[in-house]
Amino acid sequence: MKSKHVLIPMLFFALLFVGWKTIDQEWLSENKKGYTLKYTSNDKKNIKEYRKLVEKGMTSVQFFFNSTFNKKFTVFIHPNRTSLESAWQKDWNMPDFKSECWMVASGVATKLDVISPKQWDKEACEHVYSETQKTQQLITHELVHVYHGQLNVSPDFSDVQGMDWFVEGLATYASGQCDSARIAEVKKAIFDNKIPKSLDEFWSGKLKYGLSGSVVLFIDAKYGRAKLIQLLALNKKTELLSVLNTTESELLEEWKLYMENYNSGQ
């Protein structure tokens, strides 16, 4: 007969195993066309709305690129920031990572992680679920990352060189976030001669979304949608400039001129 001293630790590990299983099984799953939706019991009542956000976003992305997603992916609706941070810490191998309050979602080739949008008001800053257009655009933005990642040589964008502005600018532009307010800010910055000297610096500061998004807008306007889509496979700025047959200084000068004369209502 085994002693109590042996049984107690065995019981502890058995309970711990059950606990892990419970954590694993708390994710409910729905197999949908093109994606799998995972959520917790907290969001059972919200999941119909969230499905609409995802599927409307997917439709917008596919319309923009005139193509479907290459692969099926998973959408995780996290009940709170702690859950989302835990996923990021594991995915990025950064166990001590703490997110900024405005961070509510991320997208890569295989998945989209997002805090339950109805929790943004208390779990985040700068995002309000009831602002329906902005909420939809944010989800669409992350879905652009999913689409882009499925075509890129670095599916999670961990190996992109001088391309942060393009990765984020593409998602900003294709999701409709490069709106008249952001365009006005960019035009003012150009007028005030406060534009960064290199593309590497575009994804920084308060105007990073507008700056990066407007460069992609310009590339789309000058070179066409087919050429823009061709750039999605690249992970180096040098390759991008080569495909466009231009230099960084030429691209920036042409972009400035285009934006100075750009009418956001066109």
PAVO-831008 format. One line per field, with one value per residue (C-alpha): residue number from 1; residue in one letter; x, y, z. Coordinates in nm, 3 decimals. Layout:
% residues N
resi: [NUM/...] .
resn: [A/...] .
x: [X/...] .
y: [Y/...] .
z: [Z/...] .
//
This chain:
% residues 266
resi: [1/2/3/4/5/6/7/8/9/10/11/12/13/14/15/16/17/18/19/20/21/22/23/24/25/26/27/28/29/30/31/32/33/34/35/36/37/38/39/40/41/42/43/44/45/46/47/48/49/50/51/52/53/54/55/56/57/58/59/60/61/62/63/64/65/66/67/68/69/70/71/72/73/74/75/76/77/78/79/80/81/82/83/84/85/86/87/88/89/90/91/92/93/94/95/96/97/98/99/100/101/102/103/104/105/106/107/108/109/110/111/112/113/114/115/116/117/118/119/120/121/122/123/124/125/126/127/128/129/130/131/132/133/134/135/136/137/138/139/140/141/142/143/144/145/146/147/148/149/150/151/152/153/154/155/156/157/158/159/160/161/162/163/164/165/166/167/168/169/170/171/172/173/174/175/176/177/178/179/180/181/182/183/184/185/186/187/188/189/190/191/192/193/194/195/196/197/198/199/200/201/202/203/204/205/206/207/208/209/210/211/212/213/214/215/216/217/218/219/220/221/222/223/224/225/226/227/228/229/230/231/232/233/234/235/236/237/238/239/240/241/242/243/244/245/246/247/248/249/250/251/252/253/254/255/256/257/258/259/260/261/262/263/264/265/266] .
resn: [M/K/S/K/H/V/L/I/P/M/L/F/F/A/L/L/F/V/G/W/K/T/I/D/Q/E/W/L/S/E/N/K/K/G/Y/T/L/K/Y/T/S/N/D/K/K/N/I/K/E/Y/R/K/L/V/E/K/G/M/T/S/V/Q/F/F/F/N/S/T/F/N/K/K/F/T/V/F/I/H/P/N/R/T/S/L/E/S/A/W/Q/K/D/W/N/M/P/D/F/K/S/E/C/W/M/V/A/S/G/V/A/T/K/L/D/V/I/S/P/K/Q/W/D/K/E/A/C/E/H/V/Y/S/E/T/Q/K/T/Q/Q/L/I/T/H/E/L/V/H/V/Y/H/G/Q/L/N/V/S/P/D/F/S/D/V/Q/G/M/D/W/F/V/E/G/L/A/T/Y/A/S/G/Q/C/D/S/A/R/I/A/E/V/K/K/A/I/F/D/N/K/I/P/K/S/L/D/E/F/W/S/G/K/L/K/Y/G/L/S/G/S/V/V/L/F/I/D/A/K/Y/G/R/A/K/L/I/Q/L/L/A/L/N/K/K/T/E/L/L/S/V/L/N/T/T/E/S/E/L/L/E/E/W/K/L/Y/M/E/N/Y/N/S/G/Q] .
x: [0.000/0.134/0.190/-0.002/0.323/0.328/-0.043/-0.056/0.192/0.032/-0.306/-0.162/-0.025/-0.348/-0.545/-0.294/-0.336/-0.714/-0.669/-0.463/-0.721/-0.992/-0.793/-0.744/-1.113/-1.245/-1.206/-1.527/-1.479/-1.677/-1.558/-1.653/-1.579/-1.215/-1.152/-1.204/-1.350/-1.242/-1.389/-1.471/-1.806/-1.788/-1.855/-2.131/-2.380/-2.154/-2.027/-2.290/-2.180/-1.815/-1.870/-2.017/-1.713/-1.475/-1.669/-1.734/-1.362/-1.271/-1.503/-1.341/-0.990/-1.077/-1.243/-0.939/-0.695/-0.939/-0.846/-0.939/-0.719/-0.460/-0.514/-0.761/-0.674/-0.794/-0.956/-0.913/-1.153/-0.974/-1.194/-0.947/-0.602/-0.438/-0.541/-0.416/-0.085/-0.036/-0.074/0.169/0.423/0.418/0.414/0.691/0.894/0.881/0.757/0.781/0.607/0.345/0.122/0.039/-0.321/-0.399/-0.291/-0.603/-0.528/-0.267/-0.272/-0.025/-0.059/-0.214/-0.429/-0.588/-0.585/-0.818/-0.953/-1.330/-1.434/-1.710/-1.438/-1.233/-1.397/-1.256/-0.960/-0.806/-0.757/-0.824/-1.079/-1.455/-1.665/-1.971/-1.772/-1.881/-1.688/-1.358/-1.418/-1.479/-1.174/-0.953/-1.066/-1.021/-0.672/-0.566/-0.720/-0.507/-0.207/-0.336/-0.377/-0.036/0.135/0.003/0.187/0.501/0.828/0.807/0.452/0.465/0.666/0.948/1.202/1.118/1.396/1.303/0.944/0.750/0.607/0.481/0.333/0.141/0.077/-0.083/-0.316/-0.403/-0.477/-0.659/-0.880/-0.997/-0.814/-0.620/-0.913/-0.949/-0.836/-0.511/-0.455/-0.502/-0.239/0.005/-0.051/0.010/0.330/0.453/0.364/0.544/0.846/0.816/0.845/1.099/1.402/1.369/1.094/1.236/1.123/0.773/0.648/0.713/0.555/0.195/0.153/0.286/-0.044/-0.113/0.241/0.277/-0.074/-0.042/0.279/0.099/-0.193/0.053/0.215/-0.130/-0.221/0.103/0.193/-0.148/-0.310/-0.136/0.207/0.105/0.000/0.333/0.506/0.326/0.575/0.876/1.045/1.321/1.292/1.569/1.364/1.055/1.239/1.390/1.049/0.920/1.234/1.293/1.508/1.393/1.457/1.267/0.976/0.953/0.973/0.701/0.489/0.519/0.411/0.121/0.002/0.030/-0.223/-0.428/-0.797/-0.922/-1.266/-1.146] .
y: [0.000/0.342/0.597/0.925/1.108/0.943/0.983/1.356/1.466/1.219/1.374/1.721/1.644/1.470/1.781/2.000/1.791/1.822/2.196/2.218/2.016/2.252/2.551/2.385/2.298/2.641/2.742/2.681/2.628/2.692/2.568/2.831/2.879/2.988/3.015/2.861/3.078/3.014/3.188/3.131/3.091/3.461/3.547/3.302/3.589/3.806/3.554/3.622/3.987/3.889/3.644/3.931/4.149/3.876/3.777/4.134/4.200/3.892/4.004/4.349/4.202/3.959/4.237/4.463/4.195/4.027/3.691/3.462/3.381/3.117/2.910/2.861/3.049/3.072/3.369/3.375/3.597/3.652/3.730/3.985/4.141/3.879/3.606/3.801/3.884/3.519/3.426/3.697/3.599/3.243/3.328/3.586/3.393/3.699/3.574/3.917/4.109/4.361/4.521/4.888/4.979/5.051/4.705/4.492/4.260/4.108/3.915/3.677/3.411/3.148/3.344/3.660/3.728/3.992/4.098/4.056/4.386/4.449/4.454/4.726/5.006/4.868/4.660/4.915/5.280/5.457/5.194/5.207/4.914/5.130/5.321/5.061/5.178/5.204/4.868/4.704/4.872/4.749/4.389/4.428/4.575/4.259/4.040/4.221/4.111/3.752/3.770/3.938/3.687/3.397/3.535/3.664/3.475/3.568/3.458/3.623/3.926/3.847/3.864/4.183/4.431/4.796/4.691/4.778/5.083/4.864/4.591/4.840/5.085/4.815/4.712/5.077/5.155/4.834/4.849/5.204/5.355/5.593/5.834/6.207/6.298/6.105/6.240/6.595/6.530/6.398/6.694/6.934/6.752/6.782/7.153/7.204/7.010/6.756/6.436/6.168/6.141/5.766/5.507/5.322/5.614/5.634/5.367/5.585/5.878/5.995/6.002/5.653/5.508/5.804/5.826/5.455/5.415/5.710/5.573/5.247/5.451/5.630/5.304/5.165/5.479/5.501/5.137/4.969/4.703/4.412/4.559/4.631/4.268/4.157/4.333/4.119/3.835/4.052/4.101/4.348/4.716/4.680/4.416/4.636/4.932/4.707/4.571/4.929/5.025/5.331/5.460/5.552/5.923/5.918/5.733/5.981/6.286/6.151/6.057/6.411/6.567/6.324/6.390/6.768/6.749/6.459/6.515/6.263/6.284/6.159] .
z: [0.000/-0.096/0.177/0.202/0.124/-0.218/-0.287/-0.211/-0.480/-0.724/-0.652/-0.694/-1.040/-1.138/-1.042/-1.220/-1.533/-1.507/-1.465/-1.782/-1.968/-1.844/-1.968/-2.307/-2.332/-2.237/-2.602/-2.794/-3.165/-3.483/-3.819/-4.076/-4.447/-4.469/-4.097/-3.755/-3.481/-3.123/-2.821/-2.455/-2.286/-2.194/-2.558/-2.645/-2.651/-2.870/-3.119/-3.387/-3.400/-3.405/-3.692/-3.893/-3.819/-3.935/-4.244/-4.354/-4.309/-4.512/-4.791/-4.798/-4.808/-5.087/-5.287/-5.247/-5.364/-5.603/-5.452/-5.166/-4.868/-4.958/-4.646/-4.367/-4.048/-3.689/-3.516/-3.138/-2.945/-2.614/-2.312/-2.172/-2.211/-1.988/-2.231/-2.533/-2.365/-2.279/-2.647/-2.755/-2.489/-2.619/-2.990/-2.964/-2.705/-2.478/-2.140/-1.979/-2.258/-2.146/-2.407/-2.444/-2.371/-2.737/-2.848/-2.895/-3.188/-3.417/-3.740/-3.906/-4.176/-3.951/-3.710/-3.583/-3.207/-3.068/-2.732/-2.728/-2.893/-2.640/-2.373/-2.542/-2.343/-2.019/-2.144/-2.383/-2.470/-2.803/-2.912/-2.859/-2.973/-3.044/-3.308/-3.559/-3.864/-3.677/-3.511/-3.848/-3.999/-3.716/-3.767/-4.144/-4.084/-3.901/-4.169/-4.428/-4.221/-4.235/-4.614/-4.654/-4.425/-4.630/-4.934/-4.765/-4.727/-4.357/-4.263/-3.920/-4.042/-3.798/-4.082/-4.267/-4.337/-4.379/-4.454/-4.138/-4.312/-4.598/-4.378/-4.166/-4.447/-4.660/-4.378/-4.307/-4.670/-4.763/-4.453/-4.522/-4.225/-4.449/-4.422/-4.488/-4.135/-4.172/-4.523/-4.390/-4.121/-4.379/-4.611/-4.322/-4.224/-4.583/-4.587/-4.255/-4.382/-4.099/-4.300/-4.199/-4.424/-4.488/-4.522/-4.223/-4.006/-4.149/-3.910/-3.605/-3.426/-3.416/-3.793/-3.860/-3.984/-4.212/-4.343/-4.411/-4.547/-4.783/-4.937/-5.016/-5.151/-5.381/-5.496/-5.577/-5.772/-5.972/-6.032/-6.017/-5.801/-5.975/-5.900/-5.541/-5.496/-5.641/-5.350/-5.089/-5.127/-5.047/-4.711/-4.799/-4.887/-5.144/-5.328/-5.320/-5.469/-5.735/-5.838/-5.863/-6.058/-5.841/-5.557/-5.209/-5.266/-5.598/-5.441/-5.155/-5.381/-5.609/-5.306/-5.165/-5.492/-5.523/-5.168/-5.202/-5.486/-5.351/-5.294/-5.036/-5.189/-5.527] .
//
